[in-house]
Amino acid sequence: MEAARKRVFEFFKTVYRSIPTFMDIYVLDDVVKPSQLRSTIASEIRKNAHVTDPKVPSI
């Protein structure tokens, strides 16, 4: 379980750091602010905080 938790944090950090690139590639400046995108991503990850089996597929 600790390895899965570590992977989630690494994924989150990678995505968090990539937000400016996503904003540029998909021209999201007029649609959403980077802070809103970060908040949405964090809330989606928190939705699955209750999962205890790392083999459970996400929906």
C-alpha positions as CSV (number, residue, x, y, z in Angstrom):
1,M,0.0,0.0,0.0
2,E,2.9,2.4,0.8
3,A,4.2,1.9,-2.8
4,A,0.8,2.8,-4.2
5,R,0.6,5.9,-2.0
6,K,4.1,6.9,-3.2
7,R,3.1,6.5,-6.8
8,V,0.0,8.7,-6.3
9,F,2.1,11.5,-4.8
10,E,4.6,11.3,-7.6
11,F,1.8,11.4,-10.1
12,F,0.2,14.4,-8.4
13,K,3.6,16.3,-8.3
14,T,4.2,15.5,-12.0
15,V,0.7,16.7,-13.0
16,Y,0.9,19.7,-10.7
17,R,4.2,20.8,-12.4
18,S,2.8,20.2,-15.9
19,I,-0.2,22.5,-15.5
20,P,1.5,25.4,-17.2
21,T,2.3,23.2,-20.2
22,F,-1.3,21.9,-20.3
23,M,-2.5,25.5,-20.2
24,D,-0.3,26.4,-23.2
25,I,-1.0,23.2,-25.3
26,Y,-4.8,23.3,-24.9
27,V,-5.0,27.2,-24.8
28,L,-7.0,27.1,-21.5
29,D,-6.1,30.6,-20.4
30,D,-9.6,31.9,-21.3
31,V,-11.4,28.9,-19.8
32,V,-9.8,28.2,-16.5
33,K,-7.1,29.6,-14.2
34,P,-4.1,27.4,-13.2
35,S,-5.2,27.6,-9.6
36,Q,-8.6,26.3,-10.4
37,L,-7.1,23.4,-12.4
38,R,-4.8,22.5,-9.5
39,S,-7.7,22.6,-7.1
40,T,-9.8,20.3,-9.3
41,I,-7.0,17.8,-9.8
42,A,-6.4,17.7,-6.0
43,S,-10.1,17.2,-5.3
44,E,-10.2,14.3,-7.8
45,I,-7.3,12.6,-6.1
46,R,-8.9,13.2,-2.6
47,K,-12.1,11.5,-3.8
48,N,-10.2,8.2,-3.9
49,A,-8.4,8.7,-0.5
50,H,-10.6,6.0,1.0
51,V,-9.4,3.2,-1.3
52,T,-7.3,0.7,0.6
53,D,-6.7,-1.9,-2.1
54,P,-4.1,-0.7,-4.6
55,K,-5.4,-3.2,-7.2
56,V,-8.8,-1.6,-7.4
57,P,-9.2,-0.1,-10.9
58,S,-10.3,3.5,-11.0
59,I,-13.6,4.5,-12.7
